[in-house]
Amino acid sequence: MASLKNQAVSSVKLTSISMLATSILQIGQLLILGRVLGPAVFGLIAMVQIVIQFSQLFLEMGITDAIIQKEKISKLELSSLYWFSIFVGLVLFLVLLIAAPVIALLFDEPSLTPMIQVVGISFLILPFGLQFQTLATKKLEFTQITKNEILATAIGVLLTIYLAAFTTLGAWSLVYGHIAMSLVRSVPWVVGGYRNPETRPQFVFSWNAIKGFVSFGMYRLGSTSINYFTTKIDQVIIGITLGSVALGYYSMAMNLIMQPVQKLNSMINRVAFPVFSKIQLDSAKLRRAYLLITNMLTTFNAPLLAGVIVLAPYAVPLLLGEEWQQSILIIQILCLYALFKALGNPSGSLFIAVGKVRWSFYWQLAQLGIIPAVVFLSSLSGNIFVVALSVGLLRLVLFYVSYFVRIRHIIGESLGELTMSIVKPMAHSVIMLAPLYAINAQLTGVGPIAIIVIDALIGMLVYGLLLIFNQRELVVEIKSFFQKRTAVKGA
């Protein structure tokens, strides 16, 4: 157990570095593209990103999770999965090549056609290194993962920013940046994977050897693809019904909110999944781990999002320019969505770890009938603020519905504990807001940068004191989770 804790602690530290670095780079790209290109072109970029991210799900097909979840895998299975993954990448490239005109017609944006076709090249590149990275994740070997991700993201982001700022390529900047990032991400894994006899694939293929993985992966693919669709349906509908400018405002707001939240959430869940897998037969440990992760996510996300609410009116004009003023209220409203979206994600890792991928699939399928209906009805108002409020309230409701229909069957009855793990950090975040608004009312002659700095410092001080005095047990848990020496001592 001590060894697992040590690996988890080391993985968290390395993943934290990777997530922090890539998050800073991607947020920087987001802000610069928004300021240089404006809402209309940024809306076009959002459309390309939807296609890229949705296609990425089909590239992995849930098989990466299946590899991590299965305790022992033979050489024949790994080799067959490797060539199968390359075949899937080729199919994806061809599908995007053919479907690009249809997607462009759906959004009424003819310029999307060549961009989608060219960005499909990345799916010919990524499969060659994907399995090697998956095996490193399975072994909690995050040192190389961290290096590769930071390097690939840095090159992709810097190239995208350069092309956007110093050329007339516009939305094409993202396409070329994505291809470059895919290439830099894959090459080190391919070189290292083929050098290592244990991971080097053989020139063999057996469908019978991978049927179980594909079956597992298809349920996972169904779950993740539906989840992605229900997450992005609001942007798709806005793009179709309200156009690229409205989508630009909404997409910028959603990205600014979700980028830091997703990185933090991914950092914890990325380590939580293999850890959940190790203790999948112990329901008591699963329950404690799930509640701890939920509490940690709320403790980190709630004050961050509360800070976004109070600082958005100062930060948006400063960072993006006055033309983005309409996105401020959207950003503030979507903080509710971001919090409960983040809190819902650990359940995915929990169900995959215990082999209940069908449960996740059926849950996502049920949401497929609910979320698009709510988003579509709210979009009939013609007001993106109404859409933002609707998706936020719906995400809160779905979080608790998920507990009753799924989560409690794995971790047992724990509604009171689950609610308290969320309510206390949220209450502390609300208390933190009071002095910030009071101080800002007095800073009428102070510039936005000074206000942001003052609010950040005071907010961290107030929340930190509340955390120390009212959540001392969590502070101890976090300390033991992130410090190897303490973790070993407690093993």
N, C-alpha and C positions, 0 to 999 in steps of 0.2 A: 504493500500500500504506500509505503514511504517513497518507493521508486516512482510510482504513478503520480504522487503529489509533486515530487521533484520535477518530473517531466511536464506536468501541468503548469507549474509555476514558471519554469523556463519558457514554455510555449506562450504563456500569457505575456511575459515580458517582451519576447521577440515579436509577437503578433501586435502588441501595443505600439512598438516602434514602427512596424510596417503600416499599421492602420493610421497612425498619426501622420507619418510622412506622406502617404498616398492621399489622405484626406486633405491635407494642406495644399498639395499640388492640384488636386481636382477642384477644390473650392476656388483656388486661385484661377484656374482655367475657366471655371464657371463665371466668375466676376469679370474677368478680362474679356471673354467672349461677349458677355452681356453688354458691357460698356462700349466695346468697339463695334459690334454688329447691330445692336438694337433689338427690340422685341420681335419684329417681324422675322428677321433672319434667325434669331434664336428659336423661334417657334418651328422653323424648318429643321434646325438642328435637333430639336426635341423629337420630331417625327423620325429622323434617322436613328436616333438613340433607341427609340421604341423597337424598331426593327432589329437593331444589333442585339439588344438585351434579350428580346424574345427568342431570337435564333440561337443565342448562347445556351439557353435551356435545352434545346434539342440536341445541341452538340454533346453535352454531357449526358443527356438521357437518364439522369439519375444513377448511372452506372458508377460514377465516382463514389457516391454514397454507399452503394452496394459493396464496393471494394473495401471501403473503410469498415463497414459493418461486419463483414464476414471475417472470422478469426483467422482461418488458414486458406490460402489460395495457391493452387498449383501453377507450375510454369506454363502448362498448356492453357489453362484458363486465362492467365495474364496475357500470353501471346495472342490468343484468339480475340480477347477484348481490345487489345491494341489495334489490330488490323480492322476490327469492326468499327472502332472509333474513327479511324481514318476514312473508312467508307461512308460513315454518317456525315463527316465533314464535307466530302465530295457531293453527296446528295443535297446537303443544305446549300452549297454554292450554286448548284444547278437550279434548285427551287427558287432561290432569290433572283437568279438571272431571268427566269421565266415569269415570276410573279411580280417583279418590280413595276411594270406598267400598271398592273391592277391596283397595287398599293398606292401608286401616285395618283391614279384616278379616284380612289376612295377619298384621299385628302384634297383632291382638286389642286395638286401641285405637280405639274409635268416635270419640273426640274429634279424631282425625287428619283425618277427612274434610273438615270445613270449613276447617281450616288449610291443607291441601294445595290446596284449590280456590282459596282467596284468594291464596296465595303464587304461584299461576299467573299472576296479573296482571303480575308482573315480566317475564314472557316476551312480553307485549304492548309493553313499554317498551324493553327492552334492544336489540332489533334495529335500532332507528332510529339508534343511535350506534355500533354495533359495527364497521361497515366503516370509518368515519372513524378510529377508534382503530387498526384494523389497518393502514391505510395509513401512519399516523404511526409505527407500530412498524417497518414495512418500511423506512422512511427513517431509522430509528434516531433519531427525533425524540422523545426521552423527557421533554423539559421539561414539555410540556402533559400528557402521560400521568401524570407524577409528581404534578402539581398536582391533576388530576381524581381520581386514585385516593385520595390522602390526604384530600381534601375529602369525597368520597362515603363512604369508610370511616368517617371521623370522625362524620359525621352519622348514618349507619346504626347505628354502635356506641353512640353517646351516646343516641340515641332508644331503642334496645333496652334499655340499662341503666336508663334512666329509667323505662320502662314496667314492667320487671321489679321494680325496687326500690320504686317508689312507687304501683303499681297492683296489682290482683289479676288481671292478664291472664295471668300465668304464661308458658307456652310461646308464647302469641300474641305476646308481646313480640318474639320473633325474626321472626315473619311480617311485622309492621308495619315493623320495622327494616330488613328485607331489601328491602321494596318502596320505602321511602324512599331507601335506598342506590342501588337500580337507577335511580330517577328522577334523583337528583343526578348519578350517573355518566353518564347518557345525554344530558342537556340540553346541557352545554357542547359535546359532540361534534356534536350535531345543529346547533346554532347555527353553530359554526365550519365544519362540513362544507358546509352550504348556502350560507354566505357565500363560500366559495372556489369559483370557477368550475371549477377542475381536479378537485375532489372532488364537486361537486354532482351528484347523479344525475339523469339525464334520464328522462322518462316513456316509456321504451321497455323492451321485454323480448324477449329472444331465447333460447330454450332451446338452440339449436345453439351459441350463443356461450359457454354456461356448462357444456355437457356434460362437457368435460374437467375443469373445476374440481370439478364434483359427483362425477365418477368418482374423482378424487384424494381428495376429501373423504370419500367413503363408506368407502374403505379406512382413512383416518385416523380417521373416526368409529368404525368397527368396532374398530380397535385401541384407541382411547382409552376407548370405552364398555366394552369387555371388561376393559381394565386397571382402570377404575374399579370394575367389578363385582367383580373378583378382589381389589381392595384393600378394598372395603367388605363383602365377603361374610361376613367374620368378625362384623361388627357386625349384619348382617342376621340371621344364624343365632342369635347371642346374644339379639337382640331377640325372635325368634320362640320360641326354646326356653327361655331363662332369664328373660325378662321385662325390663321397663323399668329396674328397679333395677340388675340386673347389667349391663345395657347402659350405664346411667349411669356406673358405675364404670369400665367398660372404655373407653367413649367419651371420658371425661374424661382417662384415662391416655393414650390414643392422640392426642388433640388437644394435650395439653400437650407431648408428645414431638414430634409432627409439625409443629406450628405454626412454631416457629423453624427447624426443619430444612427444611421446605417453602419458607419464605420465602427462606432462604439459597440453597437449591437452585434456586429459581425465578429469583432474581436473576442467577445465573451462567448458567443455561440460556436465559434470555430473551434475553440478549445472544449466547450461544453459537450459537443457531439461525441468525440472520441472518449471523453470521460464518462458520459452517460452510457456509452456502449460497454465500457468496462464494468459498470455496476448495474447492468440491465436486469439482472435477476434478483436484485435487492430493492423491493418497493419502498422500504423505509428510507434508504439512502437516496433513491431517486426523488422522493418527496422533499427531503431536506435540500437536496441540490437544486431542484426546480424552484422552490420558494426562495432560496438564497439568491439565485440568479435573477428572479423577478424583482426582488428587493433591491439588488445591486443596480439593475437597469433603471428602475424608477429613481433611485437615489442619484444616479448620474444624469439621467435624461431630464427629470422634472425641473431642476434648477437651471439647466442649460436652456430649456425651452421657455421657462419663465423669463430668463434674461433676454431671449430673442424677442419676446412680446414687448418688453419695455424699451429695447434698443432699436427695434426695426425702424421707427420714424427718423432716427438719426443716422443709422448705418446705411440704409438703402440709398438715399440721395448722395451720400458721401462716396459710396463704393461703386454704384451703378450709374448715377446721374439722375436728374430730375424727371427724365422720360419714363422712369420705372416707378413713379409714385403710386400707381394703381396696384402694384404688387404688395404694398405694405400691409394693408388690411388682410389680404389673402394669406400672407406669411403668418400673421398673428392668429388667424382662425385655424390654420393648418397645424398649429402647435398641438392641439388636442388630438388630431389625427396621428401625428408623428409619435406621440407618447404611447398610445394604445396599439399602434402598428408595431412599435418596437417590443412592447410587452407580449404581443401575440407570437412573436417569432421563436422564442425558446421551445414552445410546444412542438414545433416542427422537428427540432433536433431530438426532443424527448421521444416522439413517436417513431422516428426513424431508428433510433438507438435500440428500442425494444422490438423492432421488426414489425410495427403496426403501420406500415406505409399505406395500406388500404384505408385505414381510418382517416389519415390526412387527405387522401384522394377524395373520399366521399364528402369530407367537410368542405374542401375547396369546390367540389361540384355543387354542393348546396349553396355556397356563396355566389356561385356563377349565376344562380337564378335571382339572387337578392340584390347584390351590389349594382349590376348594370341597370336594373329597374329603378333603383333609387337615384342613381346618377343621371339617367335619362330624364326622369320626371323633374329633377331639380334643374336640369339644363334647359328645360322648356321655358323657364323664367327668363332666359337670355342673360342671366347674371352669374358671373363666375364666383361671386361672393356667396351666393346661395348654394352653389355646387360645393364650395369649400366647407361650408358649415354642415351640409348634409353628410359628406363623407367622414367628417370628424365625429359627429354624433353616432353615425352608423358603426364606426370602428370601435367606439366605446361599448356599444350594445353587443357587438359580435364577440368581443373579448370575453364577456361573462357568459354568453350563450355557449361559446367554445368550452368553457370550464364545465358547465353542466352536462353537455353531451359527449365530451371526450376526456378532458384532463383528469377529472375526479375518478374515472375508472382505472387510471394508471397509478395515481399518487394517493388515492383515497380522499375522503371528505376533508376538505381544508379551506372552505370558503372564507371563514373568519380570518384565518392566518393570511390567506392570499390577499384579501381586501386590506388588511392592516399593513401588509408589506408594500402596498401601493399608496394608501391614504396618508400615512405619516410623512413620507418624502414630499408628497403633493402639498400637504398642509404647510410644511416648512418652506416650500417654494413660494406659496402665496404670502406667507408672513414676510419672506425676503423682499417681495415686491413693494410692500407698504413704504419702507424708508426710501426706496429708490424713486418712486413717484414723488414723494415729498421733497426729496433733494432736487430732483429735476425741475420741479416747479419754481425753485429758487435760483436755478442756474440759467436765467433768461439771457444773460449776456455772454454766456460761455459757448465756445465752438463745439461742434459735434464730436470731434476726436477727444476733447477733454471730458465731455459727458460720458462717452463710452468707457474711457479709462476709469473715471471715478465710479461709475455704476458697477463695472466689473470687479473692482477692488472691494467696494463695500458689499456687493452681493456675495462674493466668495467668503468674506469675513462673517457676515450674518449667517449664511447657510452653514459654514463650517462650524460655528459655535452651536447652532441648533443640532447639527449632526453629532457633535461630541457629547452634548448634554442629554439628548433625547434618543439617540440611536447608538449608544455606546457598544452594544453587542455586535451591531453590524460593522462598526469600525474595527473591532477585534477580528471579526470574520474576514474582512477585506485585507487586514494586515497579515493574517495567517495565510491567506490565499496568494498574496503577492510576494511574500518574503519566504525564500526557500528555507532559511534557518528555522523559522517558526513552524513551517509546514512539516519539516522533518521531526522536530521536537514533538509535535502533536500527533505523529503517526503511531 
